[in-house]
Amino acid sequence: MMVTGFAVAFVACGGKKAVDTEKMKADSIAKADSIAKVEAEAAAVKMKADSAAKADSVAKAASEKAPAKKK
């Protein structure tokens, strides 16, 4: 009778570990996806800011090289 009880307890505990492992794996994948999404959004914002800064630099350089208009 005790052997049967230990067997049931062992099987019951072992099954939960497999479920926990799958849940941890799914959570890990979800976390990695979230991190990738945030990194992609950050890269897009940085690219937009860099583009605006470059456009400002080009405009400033062009205005410095342009001769002053005479009236």
trRosetta pair geometry for C-beta under 8 A, 3 or more apart (Angstrom, degrees):
i j d omega theta_ij theta_ji phi_ij phi_ji
1 4 5.8 -53 -154 33 32 112
1 5 6.6 33 149 -18 64 105
2 5 5.5 -53 -151 36 37 115
2 6 6.4 35 153 -17 68 103
3 6 5.8 -53 -149 38 32 109
3 7 6.3 35 151 -22 64 107
4 7 5.6 -53 -147 35 31 114
4 8 6.4 31 154 -18 65 104
5 8 5.9 -53 -147 36 30 109
5 9 6.3 27 155 -16 64 108
6 9 5.6 -56 -145 40 32 111
6 10 6.1 35 155 -23 66 107
7 10 5.7 -54 -146 35 28 112
7 11 6.4 24 157 -15 63 107
8 11 6.0 -57 -147 39 29 107
8 12 6.1 29 156 -20 65 111
9 12 5.7 -56 -143 38 28 112
9 13 6.3 23 160 -14 64 109
10 13 6.1 -60 -147 40 26 105
10 14 6.1 24 156 -20 63 113
11 14 5.7 -57 -141 38 29 112
11 15 6.4 32 160 -23 63 106
12 15 6.2 -55 -152 30 26 110
12 16 7.1 25 153 -18 59 105
13 16 5.9 -57 -156 31 35 111
13 17 6.9 38 150 -24 66 102
14 17 5.8 -50 -156 26 37 114
14 18 7.2 35 151 -17 64 100
15 18 5.9 -53 -158 31 38 110
15 19 6.7 34 148 -14 67 105
16 19 5.5 -55 -151 39 39 111
16 20 6.0 40 151 -21 70 106
17 20 5.5 -52 -144 39 32 113
17 21 6.2 37 153 -24 64 104
18 21 5.6 -50 -148 32 31 114
18 22 6.6 29 153 -16 63 104
19 22 5.8 -55 -151 37 32 109
19 23 6.3 31 152 -19 66 107
20 23 5.6 -55 -145 38 32 111
20 24 6.2 33 155 -20 66 106
21 24 5.8 -53 -146 36 29 111
21 25 6.4 31 153 -21 63 106
22 25 5.6 -53 -148 35 32 113
22 26 6.4 30 154 -17 65 105
23 26 5.8 -54 -147 38 32 109
23 27 6.2 33 153 -19 65 107
24 27 5.6 -53 -145 38 31 113
24 28 6.2 35 153 -23 64 106
25 28 5.7 -53 -148 34 29 114
25 29 6.5 29 153 -18 63 104
26 29 5.8 -53 -149 35 32 110
26 30 6.3 32 153 -18 65 106
27 30 5.7 -55 -147 38 31 112
27 31 6.2 32 154 -20 66 106
28 31 5.7 -53 -146 36 30 111
28 32 6.3 30 154 -19 64 106
29 32 5.7 -54 -147 37 31 111
29 33 6.4 33 153 -20 64 105
30 33 5.7 -54 -149 36 31 112
30 34 6.4 32 153 -20 64 105
31 34 5.7 -54 -149 35 32 112
31 35 6.4 32 153 -18 65 105
32 35 5.7 -53 -147 37 32 112
32 36 6.3 33 153 -20 65 106
33 36 5.7 -55 -147 37 30 112
33 37 6.4 33 153 -22 64 105
34 37 5.7 -53 -149 33 31 112
34 38 6.5 28 154 -15 65 105
35 38 5.9 -56 -149 38 31 108
35 39 6.2 30 154 -18 66 108
36 39 5.7 -55 -145 39 30 111
36 40 6.3 32 155 -21 64 106
37 40 5.8 -55 -148 35 29 111
37 41 6.5 27 154 -16 64 106
38 41 5.8 -55 -148 38 32 110
38 42 6.3 33 153 -20 65 107
39 42 5.6 -54 -146 37 32 113
39 43 6.3 34 154 -21 65 105
40 43 5.7 -52 -147 35 31 112
40 44 6.5 33 152 -20 63 104
41 44 5.7 -53 -149 34 33 112
41 45 6.5 32 153 -17 65 104
42 45 5.8 -53 -148 37 32 111
42 46 6.3 33 153 -18 65 107
43 46 5.6 -53 -145 38 32 112
43 47 6.2 34 154 -22 65 106
44 47 5.7 -52 -145 35 30 112
44 48 6.4 31 154 -19 63 105
45 48 5.8 -55 -150 36 31 111
45 49 6.3 29 153 -17 65 107
46 49 5.7 -56 -146 39 31 110
46 50 6.1 32 154 -20 66 107
47 50 5.7 -52 -144 37 30 112
47 51 6.3 33 154 -22 62 106
48 51 5.7 -54 -149 34 30 113
48 52 6.5 29 153 -17 64 104
49 52 5.8 -53 -148 36 32 110
49 53 6.3 32 153 -19 65 107
50 53 5.7 -54 -146 38 31 112
50 54 6.3 32 154 -20 65 105
51 54 5.7 -53 -147 35 30 111
51 55 6.4 30 153 -18 63 105
52 55 5.7 -54 -148 36 32 111
52 56 6.4 34 152 -20 65 105
53 56 5.6 -53 -149 35 32 113
53 57 6.4 33 152 -20 65 105
54 57 5.6 -53 -148 35 33 112
54 58 6.3 32 153 -19 65 105
55 58 5.7 -53 -146 36 32 111
55 59 6.3 31 155 -18 65 107
56 59 5.8 -56 -147 38 30 110
56 60 6.2 30 155 -19 65 107
57 60 5.8 -54 -146 36 29 111
57 61 6.3 28 156 -17 64 107
58 61 5.8 -55 -146 38 30 110
58 62 6.2 29 155 -19 64 108
59 62 5.7 -55 -146 37 30 111
59 63 6.4 27 156 -18 65 106
60 63 5.9 -57 -147 37 30 107
60 64 6.4 28 154 -19 64 108
61 64 5.8 -57 -147 36 31 110
61 65 6.4 22 158 -13 66 110
62 65 6.0 -61 -146 41 30 105
62 66 6.2 36 156 -30 66 107
63 66 5.8 -47 -142 26 32 115
